[in-house]
């Protein structure tokens, strides 16, 4: 995962996270297409959220991953980390 510095905001440089798009990009459609092709079961919820078994949620546009019951979202983001989480929970090979 890389970062790209974008113009200053309120006197501080803002950093925009960038992710590899080799697996799938940050669009809902690309994420859904990839997951369906791998046979991963999920539900598309309100807006831009995908919900997996075992309480795992993913928001493709920001790459945010949250597991129900956690105090906060996972620190790591992006499609590569989502696949790691799904593998850890035996939801994808």
PyMOL commands that set and color helices and strands:
alter all, ss='L'
color gray80, all
select helices_A, chain A and resi 28-37+53-55+79-88
alter helices_A, ss='H'
color red, helices_A
select strands_A, chain A and resi 2-9+12-18+42-44+50-52+56-59+64-67
alter strands_A, ss='S'
color yellow, strands_A
deselect
rebuild
show_as cartoon
